[in-house]
Amino acid sequence: MSIRVSFVALGAMVLAPAATAAAPAKVDQAPAVQAVLECRKLTDGPQRLACFDAATARMDEAQAKGDLVTVDKAQRRALRRETFGFALPSLAIFDKGVSKDDDATISLKVLSASRDSVGRWRFTLEGQQSWQQTDNEGMAFDPHAGSQAVIKKGALGSFHMNVDGQPSILVRRDR
């Protein structure tokens, strides 16, 4: 029985660092925000108010200097929409409060569509997003300005685009 316990303890010691390494990095509060939150712990009214006044003044100064940037939900959605199709791990901070399904699909209007020298489609979509077809699938109806493009994330970083409800083609984002 003691051998079994030793193996369990050894397994826990071996797996614990791996579990820690696999966990996503926690994004801490900005110091200016943390200072405001700390003021809530004070119970003395005048001391609490003085703390809030000082902390919010530091927060305002940090925002004015660009040391602190606040982004609301609408701004975060706009940024995620603009960057859809790009692998930008440095934007993981904007994942907070967003389900994976929110980022799986985007629907944009086609501003222009043309074929390249090998017959693959190039699209310019709302927000000046540029997408290039990567497979050789055809479309029954040519896309045009005003068409609706729905782009879905696929497996292994791929993207599938449906234009005006037609079968999907594989695409990648250029810009």
Phi and psi in degrees as a GROMACS rama.xvg file:
@    title "Ramachandran Plot"
@    xaxis  label "Phi"
@    yaxis  label "Psi"
@TYPE xy
-68.0515  -28.1868  SER-2
-67.6189  -42.1209  ILE-3
-61.9243  -43.4534  ARG-4
-62.2446  -39.7689  VAL-5
-63.3161  -41.0237  SER-6
-65.0313  -38.7824  PHE-7
-64.9358  -44.1686  VAL-8
-64.5501  -42.3505  ALA-9
-63.2975  -42.4618  LEU-10
-61.9462  -40.5649  GLY-11
-65.5306  -38.513  ALA-12
-67.9197  -35.1515  MET-13
-74.8024  -41.08  VAL-14
-79.6475  -26.0256  LEU-15
-58.9001  -48.3161  ALA-16
-63.0782  -35.8631  PRO-17
-65.6405  -40.3866  ALA-18
-66.1617  -38.0596  ALA-19
-65.6103  -42.274  THR-20
-66.9957  -32.5235  ALA-21
-78.2601  -21.2102  ALA-22
-68.854  141.142  ALA-23
-66.2678  148.366  PRO-24
-65.676  132.668  ALA-25
-81.7512  131.347  LYS-26
-88.0064  117.701  VAL-27
-80.2519  162.218  ASP-28
-67.3608  148.997  GLN-29
-64.4865  144.47  ALA-30
-54.9605  -37.9895  PRO-31
-64.8252  -36.757  ALA-32
-73.66  -42.5852  VAL-33
-59.8604  -37.3077  GLN-34
-61.8504  -40.0316  ALA-35
-65.1679  -43.6715  VAL-36
-64.0335  -34.5617  LEU-37
-65.2116  -30.4045  GLU-38
-62.4888  -26.9645  CYS-39
-64.1794  -21.0688  ARG-40
-75.9183  -18.4077  LYS-41
-75.4185  140.339  LEU-42
-104.938  -25.0403  THR-43
-72.8186  120.58  ASP-44
-53.0441  -57.3214  GLY-45
-62.7506  -38.4215  PRO-46
-66.6953  -40.9061  GLN-47
-63.627  -44.8142  ARG-48
-63.26  -42.6392  LEU-49
-62.7312  -39.49  ALA-50
-62.7469  -48.0404  CYS-51
-61.5718  -42.9923  PHE-52
-59.925  -47.0177  ASP-53
-66.6529  -43.4017  ALA-54
-67.4375  -40.2616  ALA-55
-71.4557  -31.2866  THR-56
-64.6292  -42.7401  ALA-57
-65.0582  -37.6882  ARG-58
-65.3928  -44.1028  MET-59
-61.4128  -42.4328  ASP-60
-64.9015  -41.9989  GLU-61
-63.128  -39.3519  ALA-62
-67.4927  -40.7928  GLN-63
-63.4083  -36.1272  ALA-64
-83.8571  -9.84446  LYS-65
86.7978  8.65223  GLY-66
-77.6559  -18.7767  ASP-67
-134.854  130.622  LEU-68
-124.555  127.617  VAL-69
-105.525  142.74  THR-70
-134.718  127.322  VAL-71
-88.9789  176.479  ASP-72
-60.4003  -41.0932  LYS-73
-65.3449  -41.6018  ALA-74
-65.6296  -39.6339  GLN-75
-63.9262  -42.8175  ARG-76
-62.0619  -42.3408  ARG-77
-62.1562  -42.2232  ALA-78
-65.4268  -43.5786  LEU-79
-64.7456  -35.0102  ARG-80
-67.3493  -43.902  ARG-81
-64.9971  -32.8761  GLU-82
-97.766  3.53342  THR-83
-55.2591  130.78  PHE-84
100.65  -12.6163  GLY-85
-102.809  143.156  PHE-86
-89.4757  100.804  ALA-87
-125.743  80.8894  LEU-88
-62.5157  -21.975  PRO-89
-69.3404  -10  SER-90
-94.3557  13.2922  LEU-91
-59.29  -23.8733  ALA-92
-60.4382  -25.4543  ILE-93
-84.9852  2.61816  PHE-94
-80.4157  -15.6006  ASP-95
-59.3923  124.095  LYS-96
79.5275  11.107  GLY-97
-116.721  129.413  VAL-98
-80.0516  156.073  SER-99
-60.8333  -30.1353  LYS-100
-67.6121  -27.8368  ASP-101
-62.9338  -28.4645  ASP-102
-100.413  3.36855  ASP-103
-81.6657  -22.8847  ALA-104
-142.341  144.767  THR-105
-138.838  143.682  ILE-106
-121.801  123.18  SER-107
-136.111  153.757  LEU-108
-81.1711  143.785  LYS-109
-80.8665  126.165  VAL-110
-88.8082  -37.9447  LEU-111
-156.51  153.668  SER-112
-143.52  134.042  ALA-113
-149.75  164.084  SER-114
-101.336  147.146  ARG-115
-88.4974  -171.444  ASP-116
-66.0866  -20.8458  SER-117
-103.958  8.80634  VAL-118
90.1391  5.91218  GLY-119
-86.2065  148.638  ARG-120
-80.8974  142.907  TRP-121
-120.18  133.682  ARG-122
-123.918  139.15  PHE-123
-112.539  122.665  THR-124
-112.244  173.564  LEU-125
-45.8994  146.321  GLU-126
75.6968  12.6043  GLY-127
60.1407  27.8105  GLN-128
-71.7424  136.009  GLN-129
-113.672  124.831  SER-130
-125.717  143.443  TRP-131
-122.865  133.32  GLN-132
-68.1581  138.068  GLN-133
-114.006  -10.5142  THR-134
-107.916  -175.543  ASP-135
-112.14  21.3748  ASN-136
-70.8509  144.038  GLU-137
-95.4168  172.697  GLY-138
-126.441  142.01  MET-139
-67.0139  -36.9828  ALA-140
-124.452  132.242  PHE-141
-66.0897  132.893  ASP-142
-69.5048  155.957  PRO-143
-150.515  169.332  HIS-144
-55.4643  130.229  ALA-145
99.8696  -15.6125  GLY-146
-62.2355  157.284  SER-147
-103.022  123.86  GLN-148
-108.229  128.245  ALA-149
-114.804  121.101  VAL-150
-112.53  130.028  ILE-151
-121.04  142.092  LYS-152
-70.8787  136.86  LYS-153
-112.556  -164.475  GLY-154
-76.3289  149.055  ALA-155
55.5878  38.5812  LEU-156
78.7638  12.3703  GLY-157
-86.2357  163.231  SER-158
-134.027  138.506  PHE-159
-115.165  130.792  HIS-160
-116.056  129.489  MET-161
-107.607  128.959  ASN-162
-113.179  121.271  VAL-163
51.8985  39.5609  ASP-164
77.6523  5.98955  GLY-165
-75.2132  165.544  GLN-166
-56.0079  150.48  PRO-167
-75.8153  155.271  SER-168
-121.82  157.012  ILE-169
-84.5107  138.627  LEU-170
-140.308  163.107  VAL-171
-136.423  152.561  ARG-172
-89.8525  132.088  ARG-173
-93.1491  -44.2273  ASP-174
